[in-house]
Amino acid sequence: MLFRSAFLIEQGRVKVTVSSRRGFTTLLAIRGPGELIGELSALDGEMRSGTATTLSDVRAVEIRADRFRMLLERHGDLALAVLNSVVGRLRDSDRRRAEFGGQSTKRRVASVLVEMAERYGASKPGAAAAKVIAVTQQELANASGTSRESVVRSLRDLHGAGLVETGRGKVIVLDPASLAELVRG
């Protein structure tokens, strides 16, 4: 039996992606301090569903699968916390699929940017409200269920409206509140 591990992130951010057989890579999530990665594999012993890549210096605690399961069996409050985390991720996924069905590409891109800015955006020095998100245009396309070309057009529109700036491997949300307002319609 392979020993799989879960990891509790203490510091830094990790990007979780999955690749299809055709080589198409999809951004599943960005995880940060206090979040687990690898917990599903540690629980069921199956292959990991994604690949974790660090976005910054990361410090994490490795919890071997056998130890992880033992902790969950002995500590109901911990098991409930892990279950709530998994349920929250499933609800987020369901909500995103439901919302994206009726949204324009620009709104889908804006919606993903709002969520990433809230959860994982780093402050931009000299701009109190602005949030820097370490995400490529292709990753943004994958997360918003659209093509890279459509993301480029959407980012151009959002930039023209003074809501975002782009840089190599990052998007800066200049006005998160106004971007969220655009998403709400």
N, C-alpha and C positions, 0 to 999 in steps of 0.2 A: 504494500500500500504506500502510495506517495503521501508524504506529510506536507500538506498545504498550510499556509499561514494567513492570518488576517493581520492587518497593520493598522494601528491607531496613530493617526497623524498628530504630532505634537506641535510642529512648526513647519511653515511653508505650504506650498500648494502643489497638487498633483493633478495632471490631466489624464483622464481615463478615455481611451479610444478603443474601437473595435474595427477590424478589417474584414472585408468580405472576401470570398474566394477570388473575385475579380480584381482585388487590390484596392477597392474603394474603402477609405477610412472614414469612420464616423466618430465625432466627438460625443461621448456619452455624458460626461460630467467633468466638473472640476471639483476637487475635494480639498478641504483645508483643515486647520487645527480642530481637533475634537471629533473628526469624522473617521469612519472605518473604510478601508478598502480591502477587498479579498475575502470578506466575511461569508459570502455565499459559497465560494469554493471551499473555505474552511469548514463550513457546515455540511455540505453534501459530498465533498471529495471529488467533484467534477472539475474539469479543466476550467481555468479562469475564463470569464466571458469577455474580458478586456485587457488592455495593456496600459500600465501606469507609467507616465513620464513626468519627471519633476519639472516644475516651472520656476522653481527657486530653490534655495538651500532647504532641504527637508530633513526633519528629525522625526522619526517614527519608532514606535515600539512594535516589535514583531511578536505575535501571539500564535504559537503553533496550533494547528487544528485540534489536536487532542486536548490541549490546555484550554483553548477557546470553548470547545463544547463542554468541558468539565465546569468552567466558570459559569456558563449559561445554565447548566443543570443545577448548580448549587446556589445561584443567585438569581432568583426570579425577577428582581427589579432590573438587573442587567439584561436578562433575556427580554423583558418587556421593552427596555430602551432600544435594543437592537431591532426587535420586531417593529417598533414605532418608526425607526429610521428607514427600514426596508419598505414599510407601508407608505411613508412619506414620499420616497423616491418613486414608487409605483403610481401614487396619486399624481405626482408631478408629471410623470410620463403620460398618463391618461389625459390629464388636463391639457398638456401641450398638444397632443394629437387632436383632441376635440377642438381646441382653439384654432389651430393651424388650418383646419379644413375650411374655415370661412374667412380667413384673413388674406389680405394682399401680401405679396412678398415683402414689401417695405415694412408692413406691420409685424410680420413674422420675425424679420431680422431685428426690428426695434424691440420686440418682446424678449427675444433671447438676450439682447444687449442689456435690457433693464434687469432681467433676472441675474445675469452674470455680474453686473455692476453692484447690485445689492448684496449678493453672496460673496463675491470674490474680488471685487474691484479694489485696487490699491489707490490710496489718495495721491493726487498729483500735487507736488509742491507748488505753492503759489496760487492754487485754484481750489478753494475749499470744497466745493461741491463735486468737482470733476473726479471721475473714477477711471483708472487705467486697467484695461482687461488684456491679459496675455492670451490672445487668440488670433489665429491666422484667418484670412478671408475664406480659405477652403474649410477650415473647422467651423467657422460661422455658417457657411453654406450647409454643411452637414447637419449642424445643430438646428438650423431653421428649415430644413427639408427643401432646399432649393439649390440652384446651380451657383457656382462661384461668380459667373457673369452677372446673375441677378443680384447677388450680394454687392458686387462692385457698383451697380446702378443704384441700389438702395442706399449704400453708404455715401455715394455722391450726392443724392437727394438730401440725406440727413446732414451731411456736411454743409450743403448750401443753406440749410435751415439753421445752421449754427449749433447743432445738437451733438455732433461728433467730430473727431479728428482721427486720422489713421496714421499709422507708422508701421515700420517693419515688424510683423508678428504681434501687433497690438492695435487695439481700438481704444480711444479715449472718449468716454461719454462726458461731454462738457456740462450738460444740464440734465441730470437723471430725472428730475421731476417733470420737466417738459417732455422728455422722451416717453416717460410713463403715461403722461396725458395723451400723447399721440396714439399709444397702444390702446388706451381705453376708448379712443374715438371721440 
